[in-house]
């Protein structure tokens, strides 16, 4: 399948709550005033929707929360966190799909060497799976990629440093 003419839109992105740090709580109900840092093909539409990759072939886009989040307490103890996403993935052509998207935690927002398509704009053929990536991602994948041992073409995966999911589960598409 081709990712030509695919639009991915996020309606409500994220509610993130770190266990002991109320200043890191945030909720986005539309992105017009969110002040996200965008790169690549990412944009915010006139009605406040986040569009990471408009109808183009083999391009990628990212959006990042502008302030680094701290996942350790002042004493160095790891903090727990919870998050909720609400999103929609829409295609201009109903018979086509894109490779999906990922929500990630990363020490860097420089993903300039990452590939689009099956690499989801996170990794490339050389760094996929490297322990030095320090990336945690929730992958919402809509195409089966056998090179990453995907379980099927519609799944959610928990990815650590690469696209071979540590855990994955089948998703139903409406």
C-alpha positions as CSV (number, residue, x, y, z in Angstrom):
1,X,0.0,0.0,0.0
2,X,1.1,3.5,-0.7
3,X,1.1,6.4,1.8
4,X,0.2,8.8,-1.0
5,X,-2.7,11.1,-0.2
6,X,-2.9,10.2,3.5
7,X,-3.9,12.6,6.1
8,X,-3.4,11.9,9.8
9,X,-5.2,14.2,12.2
10,X,-5.1,14.3,16.0
11,X,-8.3,15.7,17.5
12,X,-7.2,15.7,21.2
13,X,-3.7,14.7,21.8
14,X,-2.7,14.0,25.3
15,X,-3.4,14.2,29.0
16,X,-0.2,13.5,30.8
17,X,0.2,13.4,34.5
18,X,3.5,12.8,36.3
19,X,2.9,11.3,39.8
20,X,4.5,14.0,42.0
21,X,4.8,17.0,39.7
22,X,1.6,19.0,39.1
23,X,3.4,21.5,36.9
24,X,3.8,18.8,34.3
25,X,0.1,18.1,33.9
26,X,-1.3,19.2,30.6
27,X,-4.3,18.7,28.4
28,X,-4.7,19.7,24.7
29,X,-8.2,20.2,23.4
30,X,-7.1,21.4,20.0
31,X,-3.7,22.8,19.2
32,X,-4.1,26.4,18.0
33,X,-2.6,27.8,21.2
34,X,-0.5,24.7,22.3
35,X,2.8,26.2,21.2
36,X,4.1,22.8,20.1
37,X,7.4,22.7,18.3
38,X,6.8,21.4,14.8
39,X,9.2,20.1,12.2
40,X,9.1,18.4,8.8
41,X,5.6,18.3,7.3
42,X,3.8,18.8,10.6
43,X,1.2,21.6,10.8
44,X,-1.7,22.8,12.7
45,X,-4.8,23.3,10.6
46,X,-7.0,26.4,10.8
47,X,-9.5,24.6,13.0
48,X,-6.8,23.5,15.5
49,X,-6.1,19.9,14.4
50,X,-2.6,18.6,14.4
51,X,-1.6,17.2,11.0
52,X,1.8,15.4,11.3
53,X,2.0,14.4,7.7
54,X,-0.3,15.9,5.0
55,X,-1.2,14.2,1.7
56,X,2.4,13.6,0.6
57,X,4.5,10.6,-0.3
58,X,7.4,9.6,2.0
59,X,7.5,12.6,4.2
60,X,7.5,12.9,7.9
61,X,6.4,15.4,10.5
62,X,6.9,15.7,14.3
63,X,5.3,17.7,17.0
64,X,7.0,18.1,20.4
65,X,5.9,19.5,23.7
66,X,8.0,22.6,24.0
67,X,9.3,22.1,27.6
68,X,11.3,19.0,28.7
69,X,9.4,16.7,31.1
70,X,11.3,15.2,34.0
71,X,10.6,11.6,34.8
72,X,12.8,11.5,37.9
73,X,12.2,13.2,41.3
74,X,14.7,15.7,42.7
75,X,16.2,12.7,44.6
76,X,16.6,10.7,41.4
77,X,13.7,8.4,42.0
78,X,11.7,7.5,38.8
79,X,8.3,9.0,38.7
80,X,5.3,7.1,37.4
81,X,3.0,8.7,34.8
82,X,-0.2,8.1,33.0
83,X,-1.4,9.4,29.7
84,X,-4.5,9.2,27.5
85,X,-4.7,9.8,23.8
86,X,-7.8,10.5,21.7
87,X,-7.1,10.7,17.9
88,X,-8.4,9.9,14.5
89,X,-6.5,8.7,11.5
90,X,-8.3,9.8,8.3
91,X,-7.4,8.9,4.7
92,X,-8.3,10.9,1.6
93,X,-8.7,7.6,-0.2
94,X,-10.6,5.0,1.9
95,X,-8.7,2.0,0.4
96,X,-5.3,3.3,1.3
97,X,-3.5,3.5,4.6
98,X,-0.3,5.1,6.0
99,X,2.2,3.3,8.2
100,X,0.7,4.8,11.3
101,X,2.0,7.1,14.0
102,X,3.8,7.0,17.4
103,X,3.7,8.9,20.6
104,X,7.2,9.0,22.1
105,X,9.3,9.9,25.0
106,X,12.8,10.8,23.8
107,X,15.8,12.7,25.2
108,X,16.0,14.6,21.9
109,X,13.6,16.1,19.4
110,X,16.2,15.8,16.6
111,X,14.9,13.0,14.5
112,X,16.3,14.4,11.3
113,X,18.0,11.1,10.3
114,X,14.8,9.1,10.8
115,X,13.1,7.5,7.8
116,X,9.4,7.9,7.0
117,X,7.1,5.0,6.1
118,X,7.6,1.9,8.2
119,X,10.1,3.7,10.4
120,X,7.4,6.1,11.5
121,X,9.8,9.0,11.5
122,X,11.6,7.6,14.6
123,X,14.5,5.5,13.4
124,X,16.4,4.5,10.2
125,X,17.9,1.3,9.0
126,X,21.1,1.8,10.9
127,X,19.8,2.9,14.3
128,X,16.6,0.9,14.6
129,X,17.0,-1.3,17.7
130,X,20.1,0.4,19.2
131,X,20.1,0.7,23.0
132,X,21.6,4.1,22.7
133,X,18.4,5.6,21.2
134,X,16.7,5.9,24.6
135,X,13.3,6.1,23.0
136,X,10.0,4.8,24.4
137,X,7.1,4.8,21.9
138,X,3.5,3.8,21.7
139,X,3.2,2.7,18.1
140,X,-0.2,2.8,16.4
141,X,0.6,0.8,13.2
142,X,-1.8,0.2,10.3
143,X,0.5,-1.8,8.0
144,X,2.1,-5.2,8.6
145,X,5.9,-4.9,8.4
146,X,7.3,-8.4,8.6
147,X,10.9,-7.0,9.1
148,X,9.7,-5.7,12.6
149,X,7.8,-8.9,13.4
150,X,4.5,-7.1,13.4
151,X,1.6,-9.3,14.6
152,X,-0.8,-7.9,11.9
153,X,-1.7,-4.8,10.0
154,X,-3.7,-3.0,12.8
155,X,-1.9,-3.1,16.1
156,X,-0.7,-1.1,19.1
157,X,2.9,-1.7,20.1
158,X,5.1,-0.7,22.9
159,X,8.5,0.0,21.4
160,X,11.8,0.5,23.2
161,X,14.7,1.8,21.1
162,X,13.3,0.2,17.9
163,X,10.3,-0.9,16.0
164,X,10.2,-4.6,17.0
165,X,7.5,-4.1,19.7
166,X,8.2,-5.4,23.2
167,X,4.5,-5.9,23.6
168,X,1.7,-5.6,21.0
169,X,-2.0,-6.1,20.7
170,X,-4.5,-6.2,17.9
171,X,-6.6,-3.1,17.3
172,X,-10.0,-2.9,15.8
173,X,-10.6,-0.1,13.3
174,X,-14.0,1.5,13.1
